[in-house]
Amino acid sequence: MKVRRHIVLYLICLPWDLVAYFVVLFIRIFWGKDLKWETPPYSATSGGGPCLTCQIKEGSLPVRKGIFPVGWYLHDKKINPPRAWGGTTLGHGIFYGPGGRSSDPNNTWTETQEHEHYHVEQFEASMVQAFLGALIIGGVVWLLGHPIPALIGFSFIWFTGYLFMGIGGWLTASLRGEPAYLGSQHEESARAQTYQRRNKQ
């Protein structure tokens, strides 16, 4: 039963996962290493489902100091050496900066890995919400006798659900006077959950 539910969840998340897998594979081919599927060791209670992941190589174009597009994955260029982002979640796909993922054979996870997998849970919830909203609105438009606009509307609402979760969080944080990214609800939540789990261990 659990496997069946997992398959349904991945089907609902499919539109964004196709984008996520393409991006992860693109980064792996040009600047990355260690392409693999990654599942949190604590996934029975939290952390989202299995994700396709890779890690950006130390010294590669995204994490080298220079003029854009060189250094596009650097978080802070002012310090020496510049600091890369820890990781980025795109659906069931994650790419990590150098050192973002553990190389421990005992499967000890870094704080970044835990953090990114909380974002996977948020992604899954946003896609389920978008899918249900798309079904309702698309169904009403279909019943009113407009099948083509219904399909277009359904596809648009379904695909943009995850995107609007991010935009909504960043905009809300900005309107509160907080930094758009760090003050967004989904980022604050992932940080808090990671901190809570770390302090329970």
C-alpha positions in Angstrom: 0.0 0.0 0.0 2.9 2.4 0.9 4.6 1.7 -2.5 1.3 2.4 -4.3 0.9 5.8 -2.5 4.5 6.6 -3.4 3.9 6.0 -7.1 0.8 8.2 -7.1 2.7 11.0 -5.4 5.5 10.8 -8.0 2.9 10.9 -10.8 1.4 14.0 -9.3 4.9 15.6 -9.1 5.9 14.5 -12.6 5.7 17.9 -14.4 8.3 19.5 -12.2 10.3 16.3 -11.7 11.0 16.3 -15.5 12.5 19.7 -15.2 14.4 18.7 -12.0 15.9 15.6 -13.5 17.0 17.5 -16.6 18.7 20.2 -14.5 20.5 17.7 -12.3 21.7 15.7 -15.3 22.8 18.9 -17.0 24.8 20.0 -14.0 26.3 16.5 -13.6 27.5 16.3 -17.2 29.2 19.8 -17.2 30.3 20.5 -13.7 29.3 17.7 -11.4 30.1 14.2 -10.0 28.5 11.4 -8.0 25.1 11.1 -9.7 22.9 8.9 -7.5 19.5 8.4 -6.0 19.3 9.6 -2.4 16.7 8.7 0.3 16.8 10.1 3.8 17.7 7.4 6.4 14.8 8.8 8.4 12.3 8.9 5.5 9.8 6.8 7.4 8.9 9.9 9.5 10.0 12.8 7.3 12.2 14.0 4.5 10.3 13.3 1.3 10.9 10.5 -1.2 14.0 9.4 -3.2 15.7 12.1 -5.2 18.1 12.2 -8.1 21.2 14.0 -6.9 24.7 15.1 -7.9 27.4 17.3 -6.5 29.1 20.3 -8.1 32.9 19.7 -8.3 35.3 21.9 -6.4 36.9 24.5 -8.7 34.4 24.1 -11.5 32.8 27.1 -13.3 29.8 27.5 -11.0 31.9 27.8 -7.8 34.9 29.6 -9.2 35.3 33.3 -8.6 34.8 35.4 -11.7 32.4 37.4 -13.8 28.9 35.8 -14.4 28.2 33.1 -15.5 31.4 32.1 -13.8 30.6 31.7 -10.1 26.8 31.5 -10.6 26.5 29.1 -7.6 28.5 31.2 -5.1 26.7 32.4 -2.0 29.3 34.9 -0.9 32.0 36.1 -3.2 33.4 38.6 -0.7 35.2 36.1 1.4 38.3 34.2 0.3 37.9 31.5 -0.8 34.3 32.4 -1.9 31.6 30.3 -0.3 29.3 28.2 -2.5 25.6 27.4 -1.7 25.2 24.1 0.2 22.5 22.7 -2.1 19.4 23.4 -4.2 16.2 21.4 -4.4 14.1 21.3 -7.6 11.3 18.8 -7.0 12.7 15.2 -6.6 16.1 16.5 -7.8 18.9 18.0 -5.7 22.3 19.4 -6.6 24.8 20.1 -3.9 27.7 22.5 -3.7 31.2 21.2 -2.9 31.0 19.6 0.5 27.2 19.8 0.7 26.8 16.0 0.6 28.5 13.5 2.9 31.1 11.2 1.5 30.9 9.0 4.6 30.4 5.3 3.7 28.3 4.9 6.8 25.6 7.2 5.3 26.0 9.9 7.9 24.2 12.9 6.5 25.2 16.5 6.4 23.0 19.3 7.7 22.6 20.5 4.1 21.3 17.1 3.0 18.7 17.0 5.8 17.7 20.6 5.0 17.2 20.0 1.3 15.1 16.9 1.9 12.7 19.0 4.0 12.3 21.1 0.9 11.4 17.9 -1.0 8.5 17.4 1.4 7.3 21.0 0.8 7.6 20.4 -2.9 5.4 17.3 -2.7 2.8 19.1 -0.7 2.7 22.1 -3.1 2.3 19.8 -6.1 -0.6 17.8 -4.5 -2.3 21.1 -3.7 -1.8 22.4 -7.2 -3.0 19.2 -8.8 -6.2 19.3 -6.7 -6.8 22.9 -7.5 -6.2 22.2 -11.2 -8.7 19.3 -11.1 -11.4 21.4 -9.5 -11.0 24.5 -11.8 -10.3 22.5 -14.9 -13.4 20.3 -14.1 -15.7 23.2 -13.7 -14.5 24.8 -17.0 -14.9 21.4 -18.7 -18.5 21.1 -17.4 -19.3 24.6 -18.7 -18.5 23.2 -22.2 -15.0 24.5 -22.7 -12.7 21.4 -22.9 -9.6 23.1 -24.6 -9.4 26.0 -22.1 -10.0 23.4 -19.3 -7.0 21.4 -20.4 -4.8 24.5 -20.8 -5.9 25.8 -17.4 -5.4 22.4 -15.7 -1.9 22.1 -17.1 -0.9 25.7 -16.2 -2.2 25.5 -12.6 -0.7 22.0 -12.1 2.8 22.9 -13.4 3.0 26.3 -11.7 2.0 25.1 -8.2 5.6 24.6 -7.0 6.7 27.9 -8.6 4.0 29.9 -6.9 4.9 28.3 -3.5 8.4 29.8 -3.9 7.3 33.2 -5.3 4.5 33.5 -2.6 7.0 32.8 0.2 9.6 35.3 -1.1 7.0 38.0 -1.7 5.4 37.5 1.7 8.8 37.8 3.4 9.7 40.9 1.4 6.3 42.5 2.4 7.1 41.8 6.1 10.5 43.5 5.6 12.5 40.3 5.9 15.1 39.1 3.3 13.1 37.5 0.5 14.9 34.1 0.6 16.0 33.6 4.2 12.7 35.1 5.5 10.4 32.9 3.4 8.2 30.5 5.3 9.5 27.4 3.4 13.1 28.3 4.2 12.5 29.1 7.8 10.6 25.9 8.2 13.3 23.7 6.7 15.9 25.4 8.9 13.8 24.9 12.0 13.1 21.2 11.2 16.8 20.6 10.5 17.8 22.3 13.8 15.2 20.3 15.8 16.3 16.9 14.3 20.0 17.8 14.9 19.4 18.7 18.5 17.4 15.5 19.2 20.3 13.3 18.2 
